[in-house]
Amino acid sequence: MTTRNKLFLLIFACSGLLLLTGLNSHLYLGDEVFHYRFARFIYEAGKRVAFDPLYGSGQPPGYFYIVEPLWHFILVLLWKVIGRVSFAAAQIYQAGYYIALILLTFQLGKMLYDEKTGLISALVIATMPMVVSFSILFYLDVPASVFTMLFLLLFLKEKYWWAGVSLGLMYMCKRNACFFLPVVPLMIIAKYRKDWLKTVLAYFKLAVPSFSIIAWDIFWRVNNIGSFYKQPATHTAPVGAELSRLGLNVDFYVNFVKSAQFNTKANQNSVLFNPLDTVKYLGISFLILLAVYFLKRKFEKKDFFLWVPTVTYLSFYFLFFGMGADIRYLFPIIPPLVIISSTGYLSLKAVFFKTLIIILCVAQILSACFYVHSKRQLAAKEKEAFDFIRKNIPDNQLLLYPEIIVLEEAEKKAVWGTLYLWPYFFWGNEKEKKIAIEKSNLYYIIVKHSRIYDDAKTRHLGGYPKSFVDSLPGLSFVKCIYNNGSVSIWKIDRNLTKITD
């Protein structure tokens, strides 16, 4: 069988499995709902929107769409072609990025090394657990990696104008993909040495298309959001004077925020230096091959073109995200690392070890698909609760819920991380809870039972503190109006939360 046929078979089998998994699951997990809604509102409005219209404003409890919009723009074009918003079309669209990533990884591996390296690289990237998972979920990491690989491929082929376009699209897909760019000018200088005319021409070809795309996005953000890179601040953390004016315990707030007991990373999905997370996200086959590369293979000059941007990206990754950063943010340099590690596969002599790598790859994609399918399901009782919320809660009344899926399923305004004075709401006394409710204009508390955690030793915003949930029946101003064993709904009597003293 030729290399091309093997590649086709790999893509057909893996993408088919991913589509089967995605189309038989439900839009549900985390930010994928956010991205899907953003695309839907662009489709309905016929233009880029600045915030979720359900809230009527980008100010809390609403939020601005500060994410890069390329993924959403292309999906909207696809929906316009078929004439409607479609989850199935979005799933197929996301799988297209997965296929593109496999092809580009193969092509770059083939260009720098040979067809065998390209094919092994394609196999490893196609079966890496986090690539599989985020090629099913509507996250932007795989699309960002596609444009990163396209940029590297065009850059190394000296097609600088199109590389510049790809660079702009990288930014428009996910800005952290550009972390390795500071080294690009140095790579051009090293390539052309003292030929300054070619160097300047290369810079010009890269800069014009990329900066034009980026400038348009920045201009739109400044004019529609008020900030070119983050959610504009509408209220800062309470200071002592404000807390005192509200009659709140200043020492409680200060000590709580500074306390080691409060875990700001408890809701983070992975940590780079956690061995279990590293294996779970990157996969055993890749880690074995990377180890083989360092132990058995000598560094070659062509490795330089992959290692330099990779090390540069890592430097900015740690600088901006910290040592405990989420592994997902490494996505743009995963394909280059996969290509580097795949050269280690060819240095293996024993057929047993080569076969083992392939078996591990197959096991990884199967287990990743099974895991995502099991998690990406809307349980019947959750759906029942969302139906109750949609039919019985007024549109203008804010509810508390930790997952954005409630916006899509119930079409009601919800708040979580931006709840004003949240330390007092969760862990304060009854009077402090009332103040937080009034300041936040909260009317309902929706408790998803599977998101309750024991806060005896640690506190975070990754779910409902058990002590808070246990206190609800004893509060005079809340009443349980619905409970199906999976979700309970508590109505706040706002007449009883008024502070008169």
SEVEX-804559 format. One line per 4 residues: number of its first residue (from 1); their letters; for each residue x, y, z of C-alpha. Coordinates in Angstrom, 2 decimals. Last residue first. Layout:
NUM> A> X,Y,Z; ...;
END
This chain:
501> DTIK> -30.83,48.39,59.12; -33.48,47.86,56.42; -31.75,45.37,54.16; -34.19,44.06,51.56;
497> TLNR> -33.76,40.31,51.11; -37.26,39.39,52.27; -39.13,41.17,49.49; -36.70,39.57,47.06;
493> DIKW> -38.10,36.14,47.82; -35.40,34.00,46.20; -36.60,30.91,44.34; -34.55,27.74,44.68;
489> ISVS> -34.36,25.23,41.85; -32.98,21.72,42.37; -31.25,19.64,39.72; -30.40,15.94,39.72;
485> GNNY> -32.90,14.54,42.21; -35.86,16.10,40.39; -36.20,19.13,42.64; -38.35,22.20,41.97;
481> ICKV> -39.75,25.14,43.95; -37.22,25.16,46.79; -37.74,28.32,48.83; -35.31,31.10,49.66;
477> FSLG> -35.67,34.16,51.95; -35.71,32.53,55.38; -32.51,30.56,54.86; -32.47,27.19,56.63;
473> PLSD> -33.17,25.09,53.54; -30.27,26.84,51.71; -27.56,26.21,54.31; -26.64,22.73,53.06;
469> VFSK> -26.10,24.16,49.58; -23.71,26.78,51.00; -21.77,24.29,53.12; -21.48,21.99,50.10;
465> PYGG> -19.81,24.74,48.07; -21.40,24.86,44.59; -19.02,24.37,41.68; -15.67,25.35,40.22;
461> LHRT> -15.71,28.68,42.05; -13.22,27.66,44.74; -12.84,26.80,48.40; -10.63,24.15,49.97;
457> KADD> -10.60,22.22,53.24; -14.27,22.01,54.29; -15.49,23.04,50.84; -16.86,19.63,49.84;
453> YIRS> -18.10,19.92,46.27; -21.52,20.27,44.61; -21.40,20.15,40.79; -23.20,16.79,40.51;
449> HKVI> -26.17,18.30,42.32; -26.82,21.02,39.75; -28.23,23.80,41.90; -30.22,26.59,40.26;
445> IYYL> -30.46,29.65,42.50; -33.11,32.15,41.42; -33.78,35.89,41.70; -30.39,37.67,41.71;
441> NSKE> -30.07,41.46,41.37; -26.30,41.21,42.03; -26.26,44.01,44.63; -29.48,42.72,46.19;
437> IAIK> -28.25,39.14,46.29; -24.87,40.13,47.75; -26.57,42.17,50.47; -28.90,39.29,51.30;
433> KEKE> -25.97,36.85,51.54; -24.23,39.24,53.95; -27.34,39.32,56.16; -27.57,35.53,56.18;
429> NGWF> -23.91,35.01,57.08; -21.16,34.88,54.48; -19.72,31.84,52.69; -21.42,31.62,49.30;
425> FYPW> -22.98,35.08,48.95; -20.27,36.79,50.98; -17.51,35.40,48.75; -19.67,36.25,45.67;
421> LYLT> -19.71,40.02,46.24; -21.04,40.52,42.68; -21.67,37.39,40.66; -19.17,37.63,37.78;
417> GWVA> -18.13,33.97,37.98; -21.69,32.66,37.91; -24.54,34.46,36.16; -27.57,33.39,34.15;
413> KKEA> -30.02,35.07,31.80; -32.60,32.65,30.45; -32.79,30.91,27.07; -33.50,27.53,28.71;
409> EELV> -31.37,25.19,26.59; -28.84,27.64,25.12; -28.44,29.89,28.16; -28.51,26.90,30.54;
405> IIEP> -25.59,25.40,28.60; -23.39,28.19,29.96; -22.66,26.17,33.10; -22.26,27.48,36.66;
401> YLLL> -25.88,28.55,37.33; -27.35,31.49,39.27; -30.52,33.04,37.88; -31.39,36.55,36.75;
397> QNDP> -35.01,37.60,36.22; -35.93,39.38,32.99; -37.10,36.31,31.08; -39.55,35.20,33.76;
393> INKR> -38.98,31.69,35.16; -41.71,29.07,34.61; -41.52,27.78,31.03; -37.80,28.04,30.32;
389> IFDF> -36.83,26.99,33.84; -39.12,23.94,33.73; -37.70,22.92,30.35; -34.17,23.36,31.73;
385> AEKE> -35.06,21.08,34.66; -36.46,18.41,32.34; -33.32,18.65,30.19; -31.18,18.14,33.28;
381> KAAL> -33.31,15.15,34.26; -32.90,13.59,30.81; -29.13,13.98,30.90; -27.52,16.21,28.26;
377> QRKS> -24.57,14.18,27.00; -21.05,15.26,26.13; -19.37,13.41,28.99; -19.93,9.85,27.75;
373> HVYF> -19.21,10.77,24.14; -16.03,12.59,25.12; -14.76,9.56,27.06; -15.63,7.05,24.33;
369> CASL> -13.93,9.20,21.68; -10.82,9.57,23.83; -10.73,5.81,24.58; -10.96,4.88,20.90;
365> IQAV> -8.40,7.48,19.83; -5.95,6.38,22.51; -6.30,2.64,21.93; -5.48,3.07,18.24;
361> CLII> -2.40,5.14,19.07; -1.30,2.63,21.71; -1.57,-0.19,19.16; 0.57,1.82,16.72;
357> ILTK> 3.23,2.46,19.36; 3.23,-1.22,20.34; 3.78,-2.26,16.73; 6.91,-0.09,16.56;
353> FFVA> 8.10,-1.53,19.86; 7.59,-5.12,18.73; 9.21,-4.51,15.34; 12.48,-3.75,17.15;
349> KLSL> 14.72,-1.24,15.42; 13.39,2.09,16.69; 15.15,5.01,14.99; 12.17,5.50,12.71;
345> YGTS> 9.92,6.16,15.71; 12.30,8.84,17.01; 11.70,10.90,13.88; 8.09,10.89,15.03;
341> SIIV> 9.05,12.92,18.11; 10.11,15.90,15.98; 6.92,15.71,13.91; 4.81,15.49,17.08;
337> LPPI> 6.64,18.46,18.55; 5.83,20.51,15.44; 2.15,19.39,15.71; 1.95,20.22,19.47;
333> IPFL> 3.29,23.75,19.09; -0.06,25.48,18.45; -1.86,23.31,21.07; 0.17,24.31,24.13;
329> YRID> -2.81,26.25,25.52; -4.62,22.96,26.09; -2.05,21.95,28.70; -3.59,24.45,31.15;
325> AGMG> -1.00,26.56,32.91; 0.59,25.73,36.25; 3.94,27.27,35.38; 2.40,30.58,34.39;
321> FFLF> 0.01,31.63,31.63; 1.70,34.73,30.21; 5.39,34.07,30.86; 5.07,30.29,30.77;
317> YFSL> 3.44,30.36,27.34; 5.81,33.13,26.20; 8.82,30.89,26.81; 7.04,27.85,25.40;
313> YTVT> 6.34,29.70,22.16; 10.01,30.57,21.76; 11.01,26.96,22.45; 8.61,25.74,19.77;
309> PVWL> 9.60,28.42,17.24; 13.27,27.36,17.60; 12.65,23.61,17.82; 10.82,23.15,14.54;
305> FFDK> 13.16,24.91,12.10; 16.18,23.73,14.13; 15.25,20.10,13.59; 16.52,20.57,9.99;
301> KEFK> 20.04,20.95,11.36; 19.94,17.49,12.88; 20.08,16.52,16.57; 21.16,12.94,17.16;
297> RKLF> 18.52,10.34,17.91; 18.53,7.73,20.64; 17.70,9.27,24.01; 16.08,12.59,23.10;
293> YVAL> 14.05,11.17,20.22; 13.17,8.04,22.20; 11.71,10.24,24.97; 9.62,12.12,22.38;
289> LILF> 8.47,8.77,20.98; 7.37,7.56,24.40; 5.55,10.83,25.15; 3.74,10.71,21.80;
285> SIGL> 2.63,7.10,22.28; 1.48,7.69,25.87; -1.03,10.43,25.07; -0.78,14.20,25.18;
281> YKVT> -3.90,14.96,27.23; -4.26,12.02,29.61; -0.51,11.44,29.82; 0.16,15.08,30.72;
277> DLPN> -2.82,15.20,33.08; -1.51,12.17,35.00; 2.00,13.62,35.16; 0.78,16.99,36.58;
273> FLVS> 3.37,19.45,35.33; 1.15,20.82,32.55; -1.97,21.28,34.68; -5.37,20.23,33.40;
269> NQNA> -9.09,21.06,33.43; -8.88,24.20,35.54; -11.87,24.67,37.86; -9.72,24.37,40.99;
265> KTNF> -7.25,26.93,39.71; -8.17,29.87,41.99; -8.08,27.69,45.11; -9.18,29.59,48.22;
261> QASK> -7.68,27.80,51.22; -4.39,29.60,50.67; -6.22,32.70,51.87; -5.51,36.02,50.18;
257> VFNV> -9.02,36.43,48.75; -10.61,35.24,51.98; -8.43,37.37,54.27; -9.32,40.56,52.41;
253> YFDV> -13.04,39.74,52.19; -13.38,38.62,55.80; -11.33,41.56,57.08; -13.72,44.00,55.40;
249> NLGL> -16.81,42.50,57.04; -19.78,44.02,55.23; -21.91,46.97,56.30; -22.42,48.16,52.74;
245> RSLE> -20.49,51.36,53.49; -17.73,49.28,55.08; -17.44,47.11,51.98; -17.28,50.22,49.79;
241> AGVP> -14.55,51.85,51.90; -12.51,48.63,52.11; -12.34,48.04,48.40; -14.63,45.77,46.39;
237> ATHT> -12.96,44.08,43.39; -13.41,46.27,40.33; -16.62,47.07,38.56; -17.13,47.53,34.86;
233> APQK> -13.74,46.32,33.61; -13.73,45.91,29.83; -13.47,42.24,28.79; -10.08,41.75,27.15;
229> YFSG> -7.95,42.29,24.03; -8.85,45.36,22.00; -10.91,47.18,24.60; -13.98,49.40,24.25;
225> INNV> -16.20,46.63,22.93; -17.59,48.00,19.68; -15.12,50.70,18.63; -12.00,49.29,20.25;
221> RWFI> -12.89,45.78,19.14; -13.59,46.74,15.53; -10.31,48.65,15.22; -8.39,45.74,16.75;
217> DWAI> -9.95,43.29,14.28; -9.23,45.48,11.26; -5.66,46.06,12.45; -5.08,42.29,12.75;
213> ISFS> -6.15,41.62,9.17; -4.08,44.49,7.76; -1.15,43.55,10.00; -1.07,40.02,8.58;
209> PVAL> -1.45,41.05,4.92; 1.25,43.79,5.01; 3.69,42.30,7.51; 4.69,39.01,5.93;
205> KFYA> 5.38,40.42,2.47; 7.21,43.40,3.97; 9.40,41.25,6.23; 10.34,39.00,3.30;
201> LVTK> 11.21,42.05,1.19; 13.39,43.42,4.00; 15.30,40.14,4.27; 15.60,39.71,0.50;
197> LWDK> 17.11,43.21,0.23; 19.30,42.67,3.29; 21.21,39.75,1.77; 23.73,39.50,4.60;
193> RYKA> 22.30,36.35,6.28; 19.30,35.27,4.19; 18.13,32.40,6.39; 19.55,33.67,9.67;
189> IIML> 17.88,37.04,9.11; 14.59,35.32,8.31; 14.87,33.13,11.42; 15.59,36.22,13.51;
185> PVVP> 12.47,37.92,12.16; 10.44,34.78,13.05; 11.66,34.62,16.66; 9.10,37.09,17.97;
181> LFFC> 6.36,35.00,16.27; 6.37,32.04,18.67; 3.54,33.41,20.81; 1.24,33.96,17.81;
177> ANRK> -1.01,30.98,18.58; -1.89,32.88,21.79; -4.21,35.00,19.66; -6.68,32.30,18.69;
173> CMYM> -8.52,32.23,15.34; -8.12,35.80,14.16; -4.46,35.76,15.20; -3.83,32.59,13.22;
169> LGLS> -5.75,34.16,10.32; -3.34,37.09,10.32; -0.39,34.70,10.30; -1.97,32.71,7.49;
165> VGAW> -2.21,35.89,5.40; 1.44,36.61,6.19; 2.39,33.08,5.15; 0.51,33.78,1.93;
161> WYKE> 2.79,36.76,1.29; 5.86,34.95,2.56; 5.83,31.94,0.27; 9.38,31.09,1.36;
157> KLFL> 8.61,27.35,1.50; 9.56,27.46,5.19; 7.07,30.28,5.70; 4.32,28.49,3.80;
153> LLFL> 4.67,25.35,5.93; 5.03,27.30,9.16; 1.97,29.44,8.40; -0.15,26.42,7.45;
149> MTFV> 0.94,24.72,10.65; -0.15,27.72,12.71; -3.38,27.98,10.73; -4.23,24.38,11.58;
145> SAPV> -3.14,24.83,15.19; -5.64,27.67,15.62; -8.39,25.42,14.20; -7.43,22.73,16.75;
141> DLYF> -7.50,25.17,19.67; -10.76,26.95,18.85; -13.17,24.76,20.82; -16.36,23.23,19.44;
137> LISF> -15.86,19.78,20.94; -15.16,16.92,18.53; -11.76,18.10,17.32; -11.04,19.14,20.89;
133> SVVM> -11.31,15.56,22.09; -9.29,13.99,19.28; -6.51,16.56,19.55; -6.52,16.13,23.35;
129> PMTA> -6.23,12.35,23.10; -3.49,12.22,20.43; -4.79,9.85,17.74; -4.64,12.04,14.64;
125> IVLA> -1.43,13.76,15.80; 0.35,10.41,16.23; -0.87,8.94,12.93; -0.06,12.09,10.93;
121> SILG> 3.43,12.24,12.45; 3.93,8.57,11.54; 2.95,9.42,7.96; 5.19,12.48,7.73;
117> TKED> 8.15,10.57,9.15; 7.60,7.85,6.56; 7.22,10.40,3.77; 10.57,12.07,4.48;
113> YLMK> 12.28,14.72,6.60; 11.53,18.45,6.39; 8.99,18.28,3.55; 7.43,14.99,4.65;
109> GLQF> 6.98,16.15,8.22; 5.49,19.43,6.95; 3.08,17.60,4.65; 2.02,15.02,7.22;
105> TLLI> 1.34,17.71,9.80; -0.58,19.70,7.19; -2.72,16.69,6.26; -3.49,15.73,9.87;
101> LAIY> -4.35,19.33,10.78; -6.61,19.68,7.74; -8.52,16.53,8.71; -9.07,17.85,12.23;
97> YGAQ> -10.10,21.24,10.85; -12.70,19.53,8.69; -14.01,17.70,11.74; -15.07,21.08,13.12;
93> YIQA> -17.11,21.73,9.96; -18.77,18.32,10.22; -19.82,19.12,13.78; -21.03,22.60,12.79;
89> AAFS> -23.09,21.08,9.97; -24.65,18.63,12.42; -25.46,21.46,14.87; -27.27,23.33,12.12;
85> VRGI> -28.30,26.98,11.79; -30.11,27.33,8.48; -29.86,28.00,4.74; -27.34,25.34,3.69;
81> VKWL> -24.98,27.93,2.19; -25.75,30.45,4.94; -24.87,27.84,7.56; -21.48,27.29,5.90;
77> LVLI> -20.84,31.05,5.84; -21.76,31.20,9.53; -19.25,28.43,10.25; -16.55,30.45,8.46;
73> FHWL> -17.31,33.55,10.53; -17.42,31.59,13.80; -13.99,30.04,13.39; -12.62,33.46,12.39;
69> PEVI> -14.11,35.36,15.33; -11.32,35.85,17.92; -12.80,35.89,21.39; -13.92,39.10,23.09;
65> YFYG> -17.62,38.35,22.73; -18.68,40.72,25.48; -20.39,39.53,28.63; -23.70,39.87,30.41;
61> PPQG> -24.09,39.85,34.20; -22.16,42.05,33.86; -21.83,44.56,30.98; -22.02,43.28,27.42;
57> SGYL> -25.61,44.42,27.16; -29.10,43.17,26.27; -28.48,40.02,28.28; -29.93,37.59,25.73;
53> PDFA> -28.15,39.61,23.06; -24.83,37.87,23.86; -22.24,40.55,23.18; -20.35,42.43,20.44;
49> VRKG> -22.03,40.99,17.36; -20.33,40.44,14.00; -22.88,40.90,11.21; -25.95,39.28,9.66;
45> AEYI> -27.76,39.45,12.98; -29.06,35.85,12.88; -25.82,34.35,11.53; -23.65,36.42,13.88;
41> FRAF> -25.95,35.33,16.73; -25.55,31.67,15.80; -21.77,31.96,15.60; -21.59,33.45,19.09;
37> RYHF> -24.00,30.79,20.35; -21.78,28.00,19.03; -18.69,29.59,20.56; -20.26,29.93,24.02;
33> VEDG> -21.71,26.40,23.86; -18.25,25.07,23.03; -16.91,26.99,26.03; -18.04,24.45,28.59;
29> LYLH> -19.49,21.13,27.45; -23.01,20.69,26.10; -23.77,20.44,22.41; -25.03,16.85,22.40;
25> SNLG> -23.63,13.48,21.36; -24.32,11.15,18.44; -23.07,13.60,15.81; -19.81,14.06,17.69;
21> TLLL> -18.96,10.39,18.20; -19.80,9.32,14.64; -17.95,12.36,13.36; -14.87,11.44,15.38;
17> LGSC> -14.95,7.83,14.19; -15.30,8.92,10.57; -12.42,11.38,11.02; -10.21,8.56,12.29;
13> AFIL> -11.08,5.93,9.67; -11.07,8.23,6.63; -7.95,10.13,7.71; -5.95,6.95,8.36;
9> LFLK> -7.18,5.32,5.15; -6.20,8.41,3.14; -2.76,8.47,4.76; -2.24,4.78,4.04;
5> NRTT> -3.31,5.33,0.44; -0.86,8.22,0.05; 1.96,6.18,1.59; 1.38,3.43,-0.94;
1> M> 0.00,0.00,0.00;
END
